[in-house]
Amino acid sequence: MTKDFALVPLTEEMLPRVLELEKLCFSLPWSRDAFLPELTDPACCWLAALADGEVAGYAGMRTVLDEGYISNIAVSPAFRKRGFGMALVQALQREGEKRGLSFLTLEVRVGNREARRLYERAGFREVGLRPGYYEKPREDALLMTYDYPEGDKAV
Ligand SMILES: CC(C)(COP(=O)(O)OP(=O)(O)OC[C@H]1O[C@@H](n2cnc3c(N)ncnc32)[C@H](O)[C@@H]1OP(=O)(O)O)[C@@H](O)C(=O)NCCC(=O)NCCS
């Protein structure tokens, strides 16, 4: 982990860097128009991982009642394998706990081993498959879910 590491809310000023990382990390990157409304939507939570003041990664989720959906997570190739991905997932898990979620769920390409291992280590389990869900290239999506222990839920 870098000495100067911080998790902060993702802001509009960070979007140019985030959009660069989207293009580096995904074959179908999100646009500025897709991100912008999410940043101020109270049903969403977007976080940036800063390393020495630079956006090294980001992650976001959307909540519906007591359900949470991780929409996106990416770490710059230059900053991978230092624990940033795990820090981001765990921060969303803590935010979900504060919001009284019952579970957090997500889709991941079946061939995305790095991401699947990350989610498994964070306590997510495989719960289903969406055949042919992804394009560029066409690939199945694995559904993975993290269930909050009953005692964790806010009353
Ligand atoms: C998936 C992704 C977010 C993981 O990010 P990351 O920052 O590399 O994740 P972590 O550093 O927490 O963990 C990655 C690995 O590094 C290891 N690691 C963590 N800190 C380490 C350290 N200080 N020294 C050595 N290894 C370390 C972890 O144990 C883990 O190992 P494993 O893959 O063998 O289990 C990143 O690969 C990525 O952005 N991929 C492209 C976008 C993507 O696919 N997003 C998911 C969409 S569903």
The ligand as a Gaussian input file, in Angstrom:
#p B3LYP/6-31G(d) Opt

LIG

0 1
 C      -10.073000      -6.355000     -10.359000
 C       -9.216000      -5.178000      -9.911000
 C      -10.133000      -4.007000      -9.499000
 C       -8.356000      -5.594000      -8.707000
 O       -7.662000      -4.444000      -8.230000
 P       -6.317000      -4.558000      -7.363000
 O       -6.078000      -3.216000      -6.781000
 O       -5.218000      -5.172000      -8.141000
 O       -6.781000      -5.567000      -6.201000
 P       -5.954000      -5.997000      -4.906000
 O       -4.585000      -5.381000      -4.939000
 O       -6.788000      -5.728000      -3.711000
 O       -5.849000      -7.571000      -5.109000
 C       -5.242000      -8.110000      -6.272000
 C       -4.155000      -9.120000      -5.915000
 O       -3.012000      -8.464000      -5.379000
 C       -2.623000      -9.079000      -4.153000
 N       -2.014000      -8.056000      -3.310000
 C       -2.637000      -7.079000      -2.595000
 N       -1.722000      -6.308000      -1.966000
 C       -0.507000      -6.808000      -2.304000
 C        0.811000      -6.444000      -1.980000
 N        1.078000      -5.393000      -1.189000
 N        1.842000      -7.164000      -2.505000
 C        1.586000      -8.218000      -3.322000
 N        0.329000      -8.620000      -3.675000
 C       -0.690000      -7.918000      -3.162000
 C       -3.918000      -9.615000      -3.603000
 O       -3.702000     -10.647000      -2.659000
 C       -4.565000     -10.133000      -4.867000
 O       -3.989000     -11.378000      -5.221000
 P       -4.836000     -12.512000      -6.015000
 O       -5.354000     -11.874000      -7.280000
 O       -3.834000     -13.577000      -6.268000
 O       -5.946000     -12.916000      -5.082000
 C       -8.239000      -4.735000     -11.060000
 O       -7.554000      -5.871000     -11.529000
 C       -8.929000      -4.034000     -12.222000
 O       -9.144000      -2.818000     -12.196000
 N       -9.286000      -4.772000     -13.285000
 C       -9.877000      -4.179000     -14.490000
 C      -11.273000      -3.694000     -14.234000
 C      -12.183000      -4.827000     -13.799000
 O      -12.102000      -5.930000     -14.316000
 N      -13.066000      -4.515000     -12.835000
 C      -14.023000      -5.504000     -12.321000
 C      -15.290000      -5.436000     -13.084000
 S      -16.478000      -6.607000     -12.465000

